[in-house]
Structures are given as C-alpha cells and as structure tokens.
Amino acid sequence: MNTQRNKNAGSKDPHRYDDIIGLSRPVSKKHRPMSLEDRAAQFAPFAALTGYTEAVKETEQEYRYDEGVVYDPERGQP
C-alpha cells in the first residue's frame, strides 16, 4: 500500500491525484460494457414501494369524502 497516498487522502492538496489523472479507464476482461439504456435505467426514478403513491392518494380522497370536503386533483387543495 502506498503510505504517501494514504497520508494525503484527506488533505486539500490540489496535486493529490496527479499520479493517476492520466491513466486510462479500466476495462473488464470478464464483462461486456453495459448498454446506454441499462446504464440510464440505473439512475431513473423508481417507486421503492410499489403502489404507495396510489394508496396515499386513495386514502386522502377517502378522508376528504368522509369530512365532506370536495377534492379536485386538478386544482390541488380544496
């Protein structure tokens, strides 16, 4: 392990990456490059809880109905 690199790991030295800045990106010999579509899908928004948003909206509408408040989703709050 390079003790000099570890010693400066948290420093504000603007030259701390000079030894690796010109290196090429590593390329795997085992795995093909991922397609752009697959890479993009990793960063696309997702619903961690499937159906959660719909359940919240349904509960909100039921609550507003019980309270006698008319709710128009197009206008937002009554």
The 8 nearest C-alpha neighbors of each residue, nearest first, counted from 0:
[[1, 2, 5, 4, 3, 6, 8, 7],
 [0, 2, 3, 4, 5, 6, 7, 8],
 [3, 1, 5, 4, 6, 0, 7, 8],
 [2, 4, 6, 1, 5, 7, 8, 0],
 [3, 5, 7, 6, 2, 1, 8, 15],
 [6, 4, 8, 2, 7, 3, 1, 9],
 [5, 7, 3, 4, 8, 2, 9, 10],
 [6, 8, 10, 4, 5, 9, 3, 15],
 [9, 7, 5, 6, 10, 4, 15, 3],
 [10, 8, 7, 11, 6, 5, 12, 15],
 [9, 11, 7, 12, 8, 15, 6, 13],
 [10, 12, 13, 9, 15, 7, 8, 14],
 [11, 13, 14, 10, 15, 7, 9, 16],
 [14, 12, 15, 11, 16, 17, 10, 7],
 [15, 13, 17, 12, 16, 18, 11, 20],
 [14, 16, 12, 13, 17, 7, 4, 18],
 [17, 15, 18, 14, 19, 20, 13, 12],
 [16, 18, 14, 20, 19, 15, 21, 13],
 [17, 19, 16, 20, 21, 15, 22, 14],
 [20, 18, 22, 21, 17, 16, 23, 15],
 [19, 21, 17, 22, 16, 18, 23, 15],
 [22, 20, 19, 23, 18, 17, 16, 24],
 [23, 21, 19, 20, 24, 18, 25, 17],
 [24, 22, 25, 21, 20, 19, 26, 18],
 [23, 25, 26, 22, 21, 27, 20, 19],
 [24, 26, 23, 27, 22, 28, 32, 30],
 [27, 25, 24, 28, 32, 30, 23, 31],
 [28, 26, 29, 30, 25, 31, 32, 24],
 [27, 29, 30, 26, 31, 25, 32, 24],
 [30, 28, 27, 31, 26, 32, 25, 33],
 [31, 29, 27, 28, 32, 33, 26, 25],
 [30, 32, 33, 29, 27, 28, 34, 26],
 [33, 31, 34, 30, 27, 26, 35, 38],
 [32, 34, 37, 31, 38, 35, 36, 30],
 [33, 35, 37, 36, 38, 32, 39, 31],
 [34, 36, 38, 37, 39, 33, 40, 32],
 [37, 35, 39, 34, 38, 40, 33, 41],
 [38, 36, 40, 34, 39, 35, 33, 41],
 [37, 39, 35, 41, 40, 36, 34, 33],
 [38, 40, 36, 41, 37, 42, 35, 43],
 [41, 39, 43, 37, 42, 38, 36, 44],
 [42, 40, 39, 38, 43, 37, 44, 36],
 [41, 43, 40, 39, 44, 38, 45, 37],
 [44, 42, 40, 41, 39, 45, 38, 37],
 [45, 43, 42, 46, 40, 41, 47, 39],
 [44, 46, 47, 43, 42, 48, 49, 41],
 [47, 45, 48, 49, 44, 51, 50, 52],
 [48, 46, 45, 49, 51, 50, 44, 52],
 [47, 49, 46, 51, 50, 52, 45, 54],
 [50, 48, 51, 46, 47, 52, 53, 45],
 [49, 51, 53, 52, 54, 48, 46, 55],
 [52, 50, 54, 48, 53, 49, 55, 46],
 [51, 53, 55, 54, 50, 56, 49, 48],
 [52, 54, 56, 50, 55, 51, 57, 58],
 [55, 53, 57, 51, 52, 56, 58, 50],
 [54, 56, 58, 52, 53, 57, 59, 51],
 [57, 55, 59, 53, 54, 58, 60, 52],
 [58, 56, 54, 60, 59, 55, 53, 61],
 [59, 57, 61, 55, 60, 56, 62, 54],
 [58, 60, 56, 62, 57, 61, 55, 63],
 [59, 61, 63, 57, 62, 58, 64, 56],
 [62, 60, 58, 64, 59, 63, 65, 57],
 [63, 61, 59, 65, 64, 60, 58, 66],
 [62, 64, 68, 66, 60, 65, 61, 59],
 [65, 63, 61, 67, 66, 62, 68, 60],
 [66, 64, 62, 63, 67, 61, 68, 60],
 [65, 67, 63, 64, 68, 62, 61, 69],
 [68, 66, 64, 65, 63, 69, 62, 70],
 [69, 67, 63, 66, 64, 70, 77, 65],
 [70, 68, 67, 71, 63, 77, 64, 60],
 [69, 71, 77, 68, 72, 63, 76, 60],
 [70, 72, 73, 74, 75, 69, 77, 76],
 [73, 71, 75, 74, 70, 76, 77, 60],
 [72, 74, 71, 75, 70, 76, 77, 69],
 [75, 73, 71, 72, 76, 77, 70, 69],
 [76, 74, 72, 73, 71, 77, 70, 69],
 [75, 77, 74, 70, 71, 72, 73, 69],
 [76, 70, 75, 69, 71, 68, 74, 72]]
